[in-house]
């Protein structure tokens, strides 16, 4: 999943960022498609991809109508497209890989509005399960005291029914953490998410912990659990904007680090 936050066109989708990333929406052979190109470099590794994404499902409007009232009389407009036919190429250094996925694993979110989240953090999960469930789940919380101030589970069930469930009717448990050794930021890497009203419970585990990007964690996770007592598996893309863990979590993690690394101390006021 690739997320773009700023664009350079107001009347059509045509985004270019520093000539390294571009996303365009066009019509090809009578079908709307998204053309995605990107290039990234790190030390001696170069990754390039050139993909054509053809939606295989209609817009999934978040909060049922795509509108979410936010703080200070502002609004967020939000939809997801959770399924694409994905074709193109991915090049890692000098080796090129063909991509041909139908319906494919690509997912696109589009959120915009006049809201401001500078004083808030969030945890977001884009989940796809092998029984057909699609879930867009998020929590919004206050940076200062970790209190959850909003959130929603938006789901498409195997029957095609859409459900929208308040954060107050779901349980999110953070079971394990990873400490960024450079920024000393503590990120959850294992979540247990329970939504009793639809019989869904799953664990969301980072495939590897080092997926922090510029002050927030955003990465690929594996999902396993049950739906109406039937086993399910899948994957998610998870985004975590840093928040201070509770002091009990800090104390537990600090004890572990002290034993392993000889005295490293976390700053709970960071």
KAJO-V135090 format. One line per field, one symbol per residue. psi: psi as a letter, one per 20 degrees, with the letter a starting at -180 (. if undefined). Layout:
psi=???
//
This chain:
psi=pppphqakpiironppokjhqqpqprppljqprpopqqpqqodjpppqqoqpoopjqrpopqkgjjpopaqkkrqpppqqoipqppqbqppodjpppppnpoirjqppqoprajrpkhjqrqppooppqijipppopqqprphgjjppirrqooqorhiiqpqopqhijrpopohqrpooigikpoppipqpppnhhjkppqpopphqhmkpoljqporpqqpqbqoljppqrbrrpppoppqorqhhgggghhgghghhjljppqoij.
//
